[in-house]
């Protein structure tokens, strides 16, 4: 074992504290995630009611999506009720747990932030340029630093951004957002 490697020895009392902290934090994370999904599914449920009706469907085009979304909302409510019981039953977490968790998840949050910027950038830049920038930045964030890996990242980004645009435009005849430079 090298001197720079962290020690893996823990006391049993330390493991109990971590386990109870993890349980409470996990329950809170599930509550927040399912609450967010509940709001999202509720908004989609309302929007599905505005789908145009069809002469061939007696229930309308929005009936099946609304049924699926209603079931998903019920599932979210059930999970939230179950997790609320776990959350209330677990003792309070140790100080600094959220900050440590956020630090450990920084890469996931960084990629999520880049994805939000990508979604906002597609209408402004068009699919090709927004995808190109997104793919290069994500690969850089994920660790592409050497010239060879940066070159591979650039080839992947160009292939997927311009290649997918060509595939959808010329093969599937589906127009993707063009942007001001297209």
Secondary structure, 3 states (H helix, E strand, C coil): CCCCCCCCCCCHHHHHHHHHHHHHHHHHHHHHHHHHHHHHHHHHHHHHCCCCCCCCCCCCCHHHHHHHHHHHHHHHHHHHHHHHHHHHHCCCCCCCHHHHHHHHCHHHHHHHHHHHHHHHHHHHHCHHHHHHHHHHHHHHHCCCCCHHHHHHHHHHHHHHHHHHHHHHHHHCCCCCCCCCCC
